[in-house]
């Protein structure tokens, strides 16, 4: 999924050249915090291929099989560690495989994220997204636009700076 997004030159924290190993490291570097209790913790949800469907082609940048052919979506939730921000949480990258868009996967992932954030005492959730890309989706889910920051992130090819939309949701 990261590969698809990078090939579409959308911002997702990676620059070319990009390897499967970099993606795995990015999504596993928070491993200890996934099980740590209290502030600073992260939770990750993974949406798997619906049962009975043929596995996806999952290739790295060199066209080699990755072995992760059943993952169709993911999102992360981080809890703040500062003493004045324990009521806040932040959405990591919500990613859904292009071949599985508009099937309710992103909505389901976000519904679970909202539920867990509330259960863990978060009353304010934050996120940023590339302007003009997913804002409408988040607004339909009750998120509010806080504003835009120009030149916030480089595109994966490193040639263009894109504007980010910052959003929040009162839980």
C-alpha positions in Angstrom: 0.0 0.0 0.0 2.8 2.4 0.8 4.3 1.6 -2.6 1.1 2.5 -4.3 0.9 5.9 -2.6 4.5 6.7 -3.3 4.1 5.8 -7.0 1.1 8.2 -7.0 3.5 10.8 -5.6 1.3 11.4 -2.5 2.9 12.4 0.7 3.3 9.6 3.3 6.6 10.2 5.1 8.8 8.4 2.6 11.0 9.6 -0.2 12.4 7.7 -3.2 14.1 5.4 -3.3 11.8 3.4 -1.0 12.2 -0.2 0.1 10.0 -2.7 1.7 12.4 -2.8 4.6 11.9 0.9 5.2 8.1 0.4 5.3 8.4 -2.5 7.7 10.8 -0.5 10.0 8.4 2.5 9.9 5.4 0.5 11.0 7.3 -1.7 13.5 9.7 0.9 15.1 6.9 1.7 17.6 6.7 -1.9 18.6 7.7 -1.4 22.3 5.2 1.4 22.6 2.4 -0.8 21.2 2.5 -2.8 24.5 3.6 0.0 26.9 0.9 1.3 29.3 0.2 4.9 29.8 1.2 8.0 27.9 3.2 7.8 24.7 1.5 4.5 23.7 0.6 3.7 20.1 -2.1 1.4 18.8 -2.2 0.0 15.2 -5.1 -1.6 13.4 -4.7 -3.7 10.4 -7.5 -4.6 8.0 -7.0 -8.0 6.3 -8.3 -9.3 3.0 -11.9 -10.4 3.3 -12.2 -14.2 3.6 -12.7 -16.0 0.3 -11.0 -13.3 -1.8 -7.9 -14.1 -3.8 -4.7 -12.8 -2.2 -3.4 -9.5 -3.6 -0.1 -9.1 -5.5 2.2 -7.5 -2.9 5.4 -6.4 -4.5 8.3 -4.3 -3.3 9.9 -1.5 -5.5 11.9 -4.1 -7.3 8.9 -6.2 -8.2 9.7 -9.0 -5.7 6.9 -10.6 -3.6 6.7 -9.2 0.0 4.7 -11.9 1.7 2.2 -9.3 3.0 -0.5 -10.1 0.4 -3.5 -10.1 2.8 -3.2 -6.6 4.3 -5.6 -4.1 2.7 -5.5 -1.2 5.2 -4.0 0.2 8.4 -4.1 3.1 10.8 -2.3 4.1 13.9 -3.3 6.1 17.0 -0.7 7.8 19.2 -1.3 9.1 22.7 0.5 12.2 23.8 3.0 12.0 26.6 3.2 15.6 27.8 1.4 16.2 31.1 -0.7 19.0 29.6 -1.7 16.8 26.6 -2.8 13.5 28.1 -6.3 14.2 26.8 -5.1 14.3 23.2 -4.4 11.6 20.7 -3.2 11.7 17.1 -4.0 9.6 14.0 -1.1 8.1 12.2 -1.3 7.4 8.5 -4.6 5.9 7.4 -3.8 3.8 4.4 -6.2 1.6 2.3 -5.1 -0.3 -0.7 -6.4 1.4 -3.8 -8.0 -1.9 -4.9 -10.1 -1.8 -1.7 -11.2 1.8 -1.5 -14.9 2.6 -1.2 -15.7 -0.7 0.6 -15.9 0.8 4.1 -12.5 -0.2 5.2 -11.2 3.3 6.0 -14.5 4.1 7.9 -14.3 0.8 9.9 -10.6 1.5 10.8 -11.5 5.0 11.9 -14.6 3.9 13.9 -12.4 1.5 15.8 -9.7 4.2 16.3 -12.4 6.7 17.7 -13.8 4.0 20.0 -10.4 3.1 21.5 -9.3 6.8 21.8 -12.5 7.5 23.8 -12.1 4.4 26.0 -8.5 5.5 26.8 -9.5 9.0 27.9 -8.8 11.0 24.8 -11.3 13.8 24.3 -9.4 15.5 21.4 -8.0 13.7 18.3 -5.7 15.4 15.8 -4.5 14.5 12.3 -2.8 16.0 9.2 -3.4 14.9 5.7 -2.3 16.1 2.3 -4.6 19.0 1.4 -7.3 18.2 -1.2 -6.8 14.4 -0.8 -8.8 13.0 2.1 -10.3 16.0 3.8 -13.8 15.2 2.5 -13.7 11.7 4.0 -12.7 13.0 7.4 -15.3 15.8 7.3 -18.0 13.2 6.6 -16.7 11.4 9.8 -17.2 14.5 11.9 -13.7 16.0 11.8 -13.2 19.8 11.7 -10.6 21.6 9.6 -8.3 23.6 11.8 -6.3 25.1 8.9 -3.6 24.6 6.3 0.2 24.7 6.4 1.8 25.4 3.0 5.0 23.5 1.9 4.5 21.1 4.8 5.8 17.8 3.3 7.9 16.8 0.3 6.4 14.5 -2.3 8.0 11.0 -2.4 10.1 12.1 -5.4 11.4 15.1 -3.3 10.6 17.6 -6.1 7.5 19.3 -4.7 6.4 20.6 -1.3 2.7 20.0 -0.6 0.2 21.7 1.7 -1.1 19.8 4.7 -4.6 20.1 6.1 -4.7 19.9 9.9 -7.9 18.6 11.4 -9.3 17.8 14.8 -12.3 15.9 16.3 -13.8 16.3 19.7 -14.5 12.8 21.0 
